[in-house]
Amino acid sequence: MSGDVRHGSGEYAPVSAEAHKQGTRRVAVVAARDEADRIADTVRTLREAMPGIEVWVADDASTDGTGDAAMLAGATVVRRNRPHGKGGNMTAAATAALGDLPDDTTVLLCDGDLGASAANLLPLLEAVEDGSADLSIAGFERKVGGGLGLAKGYARWAIEHLCGYEANSPISGQRAMSAATLRQVLPFAPRYGMEIGMTVDAVRAGARVTEIDLPLEHRATGKTLSGFLHRGRQLRDFLAVTRSRRRG
């Protein structure tokens, strides 16, 4: 892994009594690229809502100070010198965060633009920790933005075609799993193929998947030129990960 790992200056909140009782260790890996206006709020919210959690930020060569803002909020930042796309950058950060963590550590993956709504991700961790699921995925209770549904519809079809799982939120980046499960699905598929590849790999490895709708907010793309270009790039990566996961 080539990149710069920097540690934040903020002190981590003490681990809660309940977490001590359960012996649960929690780590969050947050995807970010040019999210300087939201990343600090997301990091602080995670640390306040989930005392004791270790927050790592995967900064994909941001140019707006995202890494500095995250570090000042108390995160450990893994920064690449050039853009590698979401899948590649999150692979680097997740690998660094995993280190020699025990297999029963709970790992949260999320996007850096959630802001204060990141506090609502707790049910994802709890679903893994209480044994309800091996991989929990958040859906957005309130749908904001979006295009014509072609990219999402293709992602849903691809996952079912490749592994039989019927996904409601096929490209949600908000997910929780044990460190053991995370090790099974690394490395992630390149760029925006990350979530499709992760779901397929997890199901094929025998993981139990659950989806939970949560009150989350993020920077949504709409029916604009930039929005359609973004979804075009997504669809390109969805096609690539589908080809890479085909058997025979």
SULHU-V564974 format. One record per helix or strand of 2 or more residues. SS is the DSSP state (~ for helix, > for strand). FROM is the first residue (numbers start at 1). TO is the last residue. If there is no record, write none. Layout:
BEGIN
SS/FROM/TO, SS/FROM/TO
END
This chain:
BEGIN
>/4/6, ~/17/22, >/26/32, ~/39/49, >/54/59, ~/66/72, >/76/79, ~/85/98, >/106/111, ~/115/129, >/135/140, ~/150/163, >/175/178, ~/179/185, ~/191/204, >/209/214, ~/225/245
END
